Amino acid sequence: MDILKRNYYWWNKWTGYSLLILLLVVTPLFTIFIKLFDSPGGSWQHIANNLLFGYFQNTVFLLLGVAFFTFLIGVSTAWLVSNYEFPGRKYFEWLLILPLGFPGYIMAYTYVGIFDYTGPVQVFLRNNFDINFQGSVIDLMNLPGAIFILSITLYPYVFLISRASFLQQSKTMQEASFLLGANRLKTFFKVALPMARPAIVAGIALASMEVLNDYGTVKYFGVNTFTTGIFRAWFSMGDVTTAIYLAAILMVFVFLILYLESRQRGNRQFAAVTGLHKPTARLIPSLGKKILYTGICTFIFLLSFLFPFFQLLHWVSLTYHKVVNQDFFLLIYRSFGLAAVSGLVIVFLAVVLLYALRLSPFQWVKNITKISTLGYAIPGAVIAVGVMIPFLALDKWIYGTLFSSTAGLLFSGTLFTLVFAYIVRFMAVGYNPVEAGFQKIGIHVNEASRLLGVRSTKTLWKIDLPLIKTSLVSGVLLVFVDVLKELPLTLILRPFNFQTLATKTFDMATNEMIAESSNAALIIILTGIIPIILLNRMIMKRGKKENLP
């Protein structure tokens, strides 16, 4: 019976659909790999001799700096809110996640404004202490400034995953450490931190991927990285091959990060083997330590969210009457429409991939789904280059073969190409919530439906999808927010004269209209906060369930 079932499942229309999705998703990487065998462009020699080492140096320093500070901020705050009871702790559990809603490039513009001549810091010093500065109070337009901005924006990745790991650790392990004479600090370094290491490294890896994807921050601060190099080669020099070479080097960084994260994790498991799980009890520290812990979390929250958020609100109050008009609402409509369509398409394809896996639980089908979701690890600029080239070639072939003309663009420079690139980049974002929904309902529902003679498509439509509708909505919402914030990919692939909230914010800020750009930036941030709060609730519910005896 098992053999018959396996033969039946080996190939069906769902596995065919999943294979087609895989071929589409790997197109950018395959394109870059093939194009590497072309001769280097005319600009490559100049970049290799004069700029390549700077790209490499700045990218490495940026990665190391952000990794260090996200670890320091994320792990320390996660440990405090997970293990100590102090005033405001329950609020800091979700307040410290809010910086994820702040794209790095918007944070960069805001902080430059805070320390600028007309910013609140210099105004306060001039009005109260008659202190005047030549230029900015703190010069952030450099590599250390970029590290600071990206660190306070991305540390919630480490905070979220580390906090979840600390909450799942058993009280029994810590009690054993105390019985062996270790104090709270030593227990943290010898027991809690090693057990949470896989989670911490995973959070740092996610933050590193975002660093490699960043374009707005490093471009605004004048820090040359491989991402800015790709834009320079593509737009300024018009050299596609050089852009591909730089994209390939950038992918080496991505694969190295993934390899190191996988290597350190290996097959090691950091969990109690007794099967007895007692949730960690929060300690009640002394009054002085309570004040200290509250002060640390408050300072991090002010620095990473509240100060820049209030600065944006101030700018909005000064400029909204000039910016918020019919064109602005049209901009919101276009941005939300593009994000919504992308979210719906991505979640639909994620359902296809996961349903193929449910009907054909073979290793090769699992590999298809895994590879199809790797796009999130690829920087947006790399995906844009890998998508644009085959679509340009397709347009050239269509017009040259069918219409005997090379004029016009059927796919390139259209919303179709842009949505296609979003599918490659954000498939994992829509896939993970849908996968969690399917795991909750189990496989028995499908088996019962098939025993009653119902076809797989009808089973999916009538039974599975209604049961996982919450997961579907979550997937669409998460993709919606990520598409709304995406900058480098959209800048390269957007149709001519087509703006989104992200590109409008970037264009206005780079044209020294920072205050005016705050209106579009505020919409992005407020929209991004919604899934962050939902994500925190999901983690808390999961933690409560796992801590039940």
N, C-alpha and C positions, 0 to 999 in steps of 0.2 A: 504493500500500500504506500509506504514511504517513497519507494522507487518511482511508482507511478506519479505521485504528487510532485516529486522533484523534476521528472521529465515534463510534466505539464507546465511547471512554472519556469522552465529553463528559458523560454522565449515567448513573449507575447507583445501586444501592442504597447504596453506600458514600458517594458524594457527598451523597446524601439524608440519611444519618445524620450526616455532618459538618455539614451545614447546620442540622439540628435541634440539634446540640450548640452551634453558634454562637448560635442564637436563645436558648437557655437561658442561656449564659454572659453575653450582653450585656444580659440582663434588668435587673440592678441599675442599670447606667448609663442605660439607656433610661428606667427608672422615675424616677430622679433628674431627668433632663432634662425629662420630662413634668410632674413635680410642681413644677418651678421656676415654672411659669406660674400656680400657685395663689396666692391671696392670702397674704401673710406672716402667721404666727401671732401670737398676742398677746404672746409673749415676744421677738419679733424686735426691736422698737423698743428695748426695755431692753438687749438684748445689743449691738445696733448702737451705741447711745449710750455704753454704759459698759464693755463687755467686748471688743468686736470688735478694737479697736486693740491691746489687750493680747495677744489671741490671735495676731494678725498679727506683732507685734513678737517675742514669745517664739518663735514657730515659725521666723521668719527667723533669729534669733540662734542658735537650736538647730541649724538646718541648717548655717549658716556655721561655727559652732564645731566641730561634729562633722566637717564636711568638712575643715577645716584640720587637726585633730589626727589623723584617720584617714589623711590624706595624709602627715603628718609621720611618724607611727609606722609605717604600713604600707609606705611606699616606702623609708624608711631601713633597716628590718630586712630587707626583701626584697633590697635591694642588697647588704647585708652577707653574707647567707647564700648569695647567688648568685655573688658575685665574690671572696670572701675565704675563706681556709682558717684556721680558728681553733678552739680547743678547744670541743667541743659543737655545732659547726655542723650536723652531720647530724641531731642531735636537735632543734635549734631549728627545723628545716624543718617539723616537724609539731607541736612543742610550741607554737609561736606561732599555730597555727590553733585550738587548743583553746578559746579564749574564745568561739568561735562557738556552742559548746554551752551557754553561759551566757546565758539570756534576760536582757534588760536589767533587768526588774523584780526578778529574783532577785539580780542583782549589786547593785542599789540597796539592797535590804534587808540584804544581807550587809555592805556597806561601812558602812552606818549602825551596824550592830552592832559592827563592828571599832573604830570611834572612839567608841562610846558609853561611859557610865560603867562598865559592867560588861565592856566589851570588852578585848581583850588589850593594846591600846596604853595605856589608862589604868591598867589593873592593873599593867603593867610599870613605868610611871612612878611610881605610888604606892608600890609595894613596894621599888623600888630607889633612887629619888631623892626620895621623899616629896613628889612634885609632884601637886597636886590641881587639877582643872579644874571650873569651873561649866558643866555641860552637856557637849557633845561636844568632842573635841580639834579636829576640823575640821568645820565646819558644811557639810554637803553638801546640805541641804534647800533648795536654791535652783536658779536657772538654771545657774550655773557647775558645780554639782554634777551636774546632769543631763547637761551636756555632757561632763563627765569620765567618768561611768558609761557613757554611750552610746558614747563614743569608744573606751574600752578594750574594750568588748564587740564593736564593729563594725569595728575596724581590720583584722581578718583578711580581710574582703572585698577590701580594697585590697592587703593583703600577698599573698594567693593569686594574684590576677590579675597583679600587678606582678612577682612572682617568676617566674611562667610566661613573661611577656614578656621579662624579663631573661635567662632561660635559653635562649630561642629566638633571641636576638640573636647575630649572627655576630661571631666574633673578628676577622674581616677589617676590619670597620668601626672597631673600637677600635684596631687596629694602624695604620690610616690616620690616625686622630686623633693617636696617639703620634708618628708620623713627621712630623706637622705641628707638633710642639712642645708639644702639650697634655699636661698631667699627668693623673693619675687623676681628681682632683676635677673638673677642667675637662671631661674626657671625659664624666664623668657628667652634667654640666649641659648640655653642648653636643651630645652624641651619644645617650647611653643614655636620658636622660629624655625628650627629644623623640620618640624612637622608641617609647617605652613610653607616651606620652601617651594614646592612645586606650584602652589597657587600664586605665590609672590612673583616667581619668575614668569609665570604666564601673564600676570598683570603688567610686568615690565615689558614683556614682549609685545603686548597689545599697544602700550604707549610708544614703543620704538617704531612700530608700524605706522602709527600716526605721525611720528616725527619725519619718517621718510616720505610720507605723503604730503607733508605741509609745503605749501608754496607761498601763501599770503604773508605769513609772519617773516620768513627769511627774505622774501622779496622786499618787503617794506623796510626791513632793518638793514638791507644791503649785504646780507650774508650769502655768499655764493656756495650753493650746494649742488648735488647732481640734479635735483628737481629744477632749480633755476637754470641750470645748464641746458636741460632739455628744452625749456621754453626759449632760451636764447638761441639755441641752434635751430629750432623750428621756425620761430617767428622773426627773429632779427637777422639771422644768417640764411634762412631758407634752405637749410641743409638737412634733409630728412635722414640720410644715412648716419650723420654725426649724432643726431638725436637718438637714433636706434642704438648706436654704440653706447651712449651715456645711459640709456634706459637699461641696457643689458648689464652694465656695471652696477646700476642701482639694484637690479634684481639679485645680484650676488650678495649684497647686504641683506636683502630679504631672506634668501635661502640660508644664509649664515645664521641669522637670528632664529629662524625656525629650527635649524639643526641643533644649535646650542640649547634651545629650550627643550627639544626632544631628548637630547643627549643627557642633560642633567636630570631629567625626570626619569628616563629609562623605565625599568620595571619596578622601581622602588615604590613601596607603599608606606605611608606615614600615618598609621592608624593603630588604635588599640586592638589587640588580638584576643581579648577575653570575651568579647561580645557584650560586655557590660558597659553601657554608655551612660554616664552621669553628666548632665550639662554643667558647664563651668559657672560657678557662682561668682557674681561680681563682688569685689571687695569695697568696703566703705573706708576710704582713706581719711587721714586727719584733715582738719579744716584748711590748713595751709596748702596741702596737696590738692584738695578740692578746688581751691581758688586757682592754683597753678594749672591744673588740667583744664578747667574751664577757660582760663586765659589762653592756653595754647590753642585749643580748638577754635576759640573766638578769633584769635589773630589769624589763623589759617583761613577761616571763613571770610573775614574782612578782606584779606589780601587777595584771595582767589575768586571772590564773587561780589561781595557787597560794595566795596569801593568802586570797581569798574562799572557795576550795575547802576549805582547812583549817578556816576558820571554820565552814563548813557541817558538816563532819565533827565538829567539837567540839560544835555544837548537837545534832546527831543523837545523839552519845554521851550527852548529858544528857537527851534527851526521847524516845528511841525506845521505851522501855518504856511510856510513856504514850500514844503515838500509834500505834505499829505494832500493830494488832489486826485483828479480822475486818473491820471497816469500812474500814480502810486498804487491805487486800488487795482488797476489793470496789471501792474507788476505783481501784486500779491496773487491775483487770480491766475496768472500764468505760472508762477512759481508753485503754488499749491496744486494746480491742475497737473503740471508735469510730475511733481512728487507723488501725487495720488495715483496717476496712471502707472508710474514706475513701480510703486508699492503693490498695486493689484497684479500687475504682470509678474513680478518677481515671486509673490506668494503663490500665484497660480502655478508657476513652473516648479516651485518648491513642493507643492502638493503632488505634482506629477512624479517628481523624483522619489518622494517618500512613499507614494502608493506603489510605484514600481518595486521598491525595496520590500514592501509588505507582501506583495504577491510573489516576488522572486527573491527570497532571502539568501542569495548566494554571495560569495565574497566578491566576485567581479562586479556585481551590481552595487555592493557597498562601496567599492573603489570608485565607481562612476559618481556616486553622490558625494564622496569626499573630495574628489578632484574638482567637481563642479562648484564647490563652495570655497575654493582656495583664492578666489579673486579678491577677497577682503584683505588678504595679505599683500596684494600687489598695489603699489602707489598709483594714484589716479593718473598721473602724467604718463606712466608706462602703459597703462590700459588705453589711454587716449591715442598714443602713437600706434599701438598695436591694432587698434580698431580703425583708425583713419586710413591707414595704408591699404588694407584689402578692400575697403569700400571705395576708395579712389580708383583702385584697379578695376573694380566691378563696374563703376560708372564709365570708365574709359572703354571697357570691353562692350558694354551695352550700346553706347553711342557710336562706337566705331564699327560694330558688327551689324546692329539692327537699324541704325539711323544714318550710318556713314558720316558721322560728325563727332567731333570731340568736344563740342560746346555743351554746356549745361551740366548740372549735377542732379542725379536722381536720388541718391542715397546720402552722399557726403554732404556735410553741412546742413543736415536736416534733423528734426527732432527724433526721427527713427533711429539714426545713428547714436544720438545722445542717450536715448532710452536703452538701446542695445548695450552701450558701455556701462550704464547703471546696472543692468542685469549682471554683467560680468563682475562688477565691483561689489555689489551688495547682495548677491545671492545668499551668502552665509547669514546675513542679518535677517532675511525673511525665512530662511530655512530652519534656524534653531528654534524659534517659538512653535512653528508647525510640527517639528519633530517632537518637541515636548508634549504637544497636544495628542499626537498619535500614540505616544508611549503611555499616556494616562488611560486611554480607552482600551489598549491592548489589542491583540489579534483575534480574539475569540468572536468578536462582533462580525468580522469579515467571514470567518469560517461558518458561523451560524447562517449568515445570509446566503452564502454559496450552497450550503446544504439544502436551503429552501428553493434553490434553482434561480436565484437572482444574479444577473450579470454583474461583473466587477464595476462597470461604470455607474450603474444604477445604485449599487451598494455605496459607492463613494458619495454620490449625490444625495441619496435619501437618508443615509445612516451616518457615515463618517463625518462629512462636513458639518452637519448640524451639531454633532457632539464636540467638535473642536472649533466652533465659531469664535470663541474667545481668543484662542491661539491665533486664528487667522487675522482677527482684528489687531492683535498685538504685533504680529509680523508686518502688516501693512503700516501700522503707526511707526514702528521702528525704522522701516525703510523710508517712509515719508520724511522723517526728521533728518536722516542721514543724507538723503538726496537734497533736501533744502539747504544743508550746510556745505555740501560738496563744492569745492572751488576749482582746483587745477584741472580736473577732468572736464568740467563745464566750460571753463575758459577756452579750452582747445577745441572742443567739439560743438559748441553752441552754434546755431544758425546765425547768419549775419544780422546784426542789429537786434538780436534777441537777448533780453536781460532776465536774470533771475535775481532774487533778493541777495544771494551771495555775490554774484558778479557785480551787481549794482553797488553794493557796499564796498567792494574792493575798488571798483573804478572811481567812485567818488572820493574814497580815502586817499588813493594814490594821486588824485588831482587836488589834494589839499582842501577837500570839502569834508573833513572828518565829522564835524558837527552835523552836517546834513546827512551823512551816511548812517548816523545813529538810528534813524527812523526804521530803515530796513533791517539794521542789525538787531534792534529790539524785537522785531517780529520773529526773527530766527531764534533768538534766545528764549523768548516766552514759549514758542512752539516746542523747543527742545527740552524744556523743563518737564513737560507732561509725561513722556515715557520714562524719564528718570525717576519720578515719583512712583510710577507704576512698577518699575523695576525694583525699587527699594521695598515696596510692599510684598512683591513676590519673594524676595530673599527673606524677609522677616517671617512670612507665612511658612516657608520651607524650613527655616530654622526652628520655629515653634513645633512643627510636626516632627522633626528629627529629634527634638529634645524631649518629646513625650515618652514616659516610661512604657 
